[in-house]
Structure formats: C-alpha cells, structure tokens
Amino acid sequence: MKIAWGKNAKTKRQPVVVSTKPGLPFGVESDNDEAEKDEIAGTNTNCPGTKPLDTAESLQRQGDKLAEEWKYHEALSRWEAALTLAPDNAILHEQKAQVLLEVGDAWHALTAATRATELDPSWPEAWVTLGRAQLNFGEPDSAILSFDKALAIKPDHDDAKADRKTAVCLVKKRGQLHSSGLSANKRRFTVGLGENSDKGAEGEEEADEIVAQSG
C-alpha cells in the first residue's frame, strides 16, 4: 500500500520557513534578507565563521525545494547532510520519512518517523507520518495507535481520521482471513500448520497483498 502525504500541506510547528505552495508539504526559500544570507553561507560549508545551525537551515531549504520538484533522492541527500549538523530537528526527520515513503523505503521511513515523534511527541503530523509508515510496513495495529495519538493532540485532524479508517479496514480483513484458518499474531501473518497449511499459505499471500499493495 502506497500512502504518503497526499495533496494537503502539513502545518509545521517549528518551521524555519513557510511554504508558499499550499499543495505541498515542504517549505521553500523565503524572500527575507536572513534567508538569503543563510543560502549564501550554505554554498560553502568550509567558510570561516559559518555557523553550523545556519548551514543546516540552508541545507534544509535546499532539500525542501528539491522535494517540491520531485527530486526525492537529491532532497534526501540535502536533508541527511542537514541532520549531521542538526540531528534533533524533528521536522527534518518527518519530511525525510515522507519522501522515503514516496520512494518505497518503508523501513527507513518508519525509523525516521519514529525519531520525529521521539523528538516532538506533541506534534500530530509526526504521528500521522509514523502511522502511514507503519501501514506501508504492514503493521495496521501499530498504525491505529499512532493515528489515535495524533487525534488525541488534534481531534479534528482529517488525515489522521481517514488513514485510521484505512488501518481499521485492513485489520478487519486480516480478521476475516484469520477466521478462515489463517494463523496470525498481533502484527504478522504466519502460515497455518497441518491440514490447513496450504490454505494458510494461500491466505498469507492474499493478506500480504492487501497490506502491502492495496490503496
């Protein structure tokens, strides 16, 4: 299942810059003098007197712009560089998770989104992105918990509500498969044993297809 940020921009609680394109989740360069100074400083990270935080902000803006242009791998490269200078930037980790979902790397998206929630547990967008990463990774139960945390912080979060419904639907489908003879633990499907082994294997393939490719 491919679930990313969709068409709605996320509202960042700690953004360095503000997006001028509401259809995209990433910020773009501002027009003020401070941003221009940061951009110039970012062109030469070895320049004497350059502040590490300023360089990280410049790299973040460069990555934002690349992501808006769908140059995801280039954007990830900029953000990775920024994170070496500002490893506790929750927004960078969350945006990194979104792009990793776009390129199909659910595991690293899960890791990045988890880190964002650790750094800023009161930010609902981080929990939504984590829930989406968990859905992509085939963990709808965990996704429901993440969406619930987002809704506890922001009850009117439409994306969290919609994605939670998707997760609940997947859990129900898994339950139907389970009742048909599929053995499953809380999060993973396993092949049934004995006379139901062939049936279990067939059900597992169907379940994996539902979790990993639907939507």
Phi and psi in degrees as a GROMACS rama.xvg file:
@    title "Ramachandran Plot"
@    xaxis  label "Phi"
@    yaxis  label "Psi"
@TYPE xy
-102.783  108.107  LYS-2
-128.544  117.015  ILE-3
-124.693  -150.195  ALA-4
-79.5034  -11.4026  TRP-5
73.9769  -153.468  GLY-6
-98.7532  -9.15518  LYS-7
-92.4218  130.585  ASN-8
-70.3555  144.933  ALA-9
-88.8667  143.607  LYS-10
-90.7727  113.057  THR-11
-84.3871  137.036  LYS-12
-82.9299  -20.2719  ARG-13
-127.578  35.3946  GLN-14
-69.8579  146.309  PRO-15
-77.8726  -37.0295  VAL-16
-131.305  165.478  VAL-17
-111.599  134.105  VAL-18
-67.2025  135.565  SER-19
-98.5365  3.64789  THR-20
-121.356  93.4651  LYS-21
-62.0192  -15.1252  PRO-22
-82.6208  -1.12053  GLY-23
-126.706  150.305  LEU-24
-86.3008  -2.41563  PRO-25
-105.506  150.1  PHE-26
-79.6256  162.769  GLY-27
-127.338  170.421  VAL-28
-62.4242  135.466  GLU-29
-82.0401  167.261  SER-30
-98.3596  3.34632  ASP-31
-78.0916  164.704  ASN-32
-65.0303  -33.8808  ASP-33
-63.2225  -41.1865  GLU-34
-65.6039  -38.808  ALA-35
-64.9324  -38.9522  GLU-36
-63.551  -41.2815  LYS-37
-63.9515  -39.4242  ASP-38
-64.5782  -41.3814  GLU-39
-64.4718  -42.3723  ILE-40
-63.3529  -33.8224  ALA-41
-71.5787  -16.1954  GLY-42
-73.382  -16.5237  THR-43
-143.008  94.6308  ASN-44
-71.4805  -12.7121  THR-45
-95.0895  3.33296  ASN-46
-65.4248  127.848  CYS-47
-56.656  135.947  PRO-48
89.5858  -4.65542  GLY-49
-70.56  131.182  THR-50
-84.1891  133.262  LYS-51
-55.9446  -41.2954  PRO-52
-64.888  -40.7376  LEU-53
-61.7669  -41.0529  ASP-54
-65.1571  -40.1549  THR-55
-62.0422  -41.2404  ALA-56
-64.2838  -40.2099  GLU-57
-64.468  -44.059  SER-58
-63.5904  -37.1513  LEU-59
-63.0008  -43.9539  GLN-60
-64.7283  -39.0837  ARG-61
-61.1905  -42.9933  GLN-62
-64.609  -39.3324  GLY-63
-57.248  -46.7098  ASP-64
-65.8147  -41.0184  LYS-65
-63.8373  -38.6775  LEU-66
-65.5038  -37.9524  ALA-67
-63.1316  -29.5163  GLU-68
-89.0576  8.56777  GLU-69
67.9062  18.2042  TRP-70
-92.1433  72.9083  LYS-71
-66.5957  -42.389  TYR-72
-67.6234  -37.8067  HIS-73
-65.5008  -39.132  GLU-74
-62.8541  -43.6141  ALA-75
-60.4744  -37.81  LEU-76
-62.2785  -42.408  SER-77
-66.2356  -44.0344  ARG-78
-67.3305  -36.0368  TRP-79
-61.7433  -41.9073  GLU-80
-63.989  -40.5663  ALA-81
-64.7284  -37.3903  ALA-82
-70.0389  -23.7727  LEU-83
-68.7737  -24.3965  THR-84
-96.231  -30.0343  LEU-85
-134.617  70.6199  ALA-86
-66.7264  -15.0618  PRO-87
-101.436  22.3353  ASP-88
-86.6246  103.573  ASN-89
-62.6232  -36.4157  ALA-90
-63.815  -41.8468  ILE-91
-60.6291  -43.8009  LEU-92
-64.6181  -39.876  HIS-93
-69.2788  -42.7194  GLU-94
-66.4603  -37.974  GLN-95
-59.3909  -41.9717  LYS-96
-62.6121  -41.1633  ALA-97
-59.9326  -46.6634  GLN-98
-68.9813  -36.1691  VAL-99
-62.3331  -35.1511  LEU-100
-64.53  -38.3487  LEU-101
-64.2059  -35.3766  GLU-102
-92.136  3.40636  VAL-103
86.3088  17.1414  GLY-104
-101.556  79.6567  ASP-105
-66.8678  -36.0058  ALA-106
-65.0884  -49.3355  TRP-107
-70.5237  -28.5785  HIS-108
-63.5736  -41.6398  ALA-109
-61.0964  -42.6229  LEU-110
-64.6265  -45.3654  THR-111
-66.1688  -42.9129  ALA-112
-66.7522  -37.7083  ALA-113
-60.9671  -42.1162  THR-114
-63.9043  -37.1854  ARG-115
-62.5244  -41.2451  ALA-116
-70.1966  -30.1781  THR-117
-68.4696  -39.2902  GLU-118
-75.8567  -32.7911  LEU-119
-141.385  76.0843  ASP-120
-66.7252  -12.5608  PRO-121
-96.1425  9.01018  SER-122
-98.6844  108.698  TRP-123
-61.8339  -34.5325  PRO-124
-60.7662  -35.9482  GLU-125
-63.6362  -39.4236  ALA-126
-69.8537  -35.9436  TRP-127
-64.2827  -45.5275  VAL-128
-63.9869  -38.5047  THR-129
-62.8354  -43.6248  LEU-130
-59.6674  -40.5408  GLY-131
-67.039  -39.0543  ARG-132
-63.6489  -39.695  ALA-133
-66.1766  -37.1652  GLN-134
-63.3488  -45.5659  LEU-135
-62.4893  -31.1989  ASN-136
-85.8144  -0.469006  PHE-137
84.2113  30.8222  GLY-138
-124.629  71.3761  GLU-139
-65.1129  -30.0636  PRO-140
-62.9381  -46.2774  ASP-141
-65.6066  -36.418  SER-142
-61.4267  -41.7142  ALA-143
-59.2043  -42.6883  ILE-144
-62.6198  -40.0495  LEU-145
-67.1172  -43.0893  SER-146
-64.1961  -35.9361  PHE-147
-62.9427  -38.1035  ASP-148
-67.2274  -38.3911  LYS-149
-63.6126  -42.2248  ALA-150
-71.8867  -26.7902  LEU-151
-67.9115  -30.9029  ALA-152
-83.16  -41.0921  ILE-153
-135.856  89.8671  LYS-154
-59.6712  -24.2048  PRO-155
-97.7043  22.1757  ASP-156
-75.5655  103.757  HIS-157
-63.9106  -41.2683  ASP-158
-62.5494  -42.0279  ASP-159
-63.3294  -40.3164  ALA-160
-63.8729  -46.6299  LYS-161
-65.9378  -44.2086  ALA-162
-70.3944  -30.6376  ASP-163
-64.6789  -39.3908  ARG-164
-61.348  -39.803  LYS-165
-61.3796  -44.5847  THR-166
-63.7332  -42.6987  ALA-167
-62.6991  -39.6626  VAL-168
-61.4471  -42.21  CYS-169
-64.9399  -39.7183  LEU-170
-64.4968  -39.5417  VAL-171
-65.0378  -41.6242  LYS-172
-63.8608  -39.2403  LYS-173
-64.0182  -38.1657  ARG-174
-63.3339  -37.0835  GLY-175
-64.9368  -40.5547  GLN-176
-65.3811  -39.3967  LEU-177
-62.3652  -43.5267  HIS-178
-67.8738  -17.9902  SER-179
-87.8736  0.165428  SER-180
121.334  2.56886  GLY-181
-85.5011  128.283  LEU-182
-90.7526  129.549  SER-183
-144.063  146.723  ALA-184
-93.2225  -161.076  ASN-185
-62.2082  -33.2071  LYS-186
-127.478  -24.1535  ARG-187
-119.318  148.2  ARG-188
-88.4265  142.009  PHE-189
-131.331  154.661  THR-190
-77.7946  134.444  VAL-191
-67.3928  160.239  GLY-192
-108.027  168.83  LEU-193
67.0269  -140.988  GLY-194
-68.8469  -15.1248  GLU-195
-97.4811  9.86265  ASN-196
-62.8121  -41.9085  SER-197
-66.1119  -39.9103  ASP-198
-65.2411  -39.6466  LYS-199
-65.0613  -41.9292  GLY-200
-62.9362  -41.5858  ALA-201
-64.4501  -40.2041  GLU-202
-67.0981  -35.2211  GLY-203
-64.0888  -42.1586  GLU-204
-62.7801  -39.7615  GLU-205
-66.2977  -40.5755  GLU-206
-65.7385  -42.8217  ALA-207
-62.5488  -37.1008  ASP-208
-65.8755  -40.0452  GLU-209
-64.1995  -45.9207  ILE-210
-73.9924  -39.6487  VAL-211
-94.3386  -20.2853  ALA-212
-127.611  -10.9046  GLN-213
-74.6874  164.947  SER-214
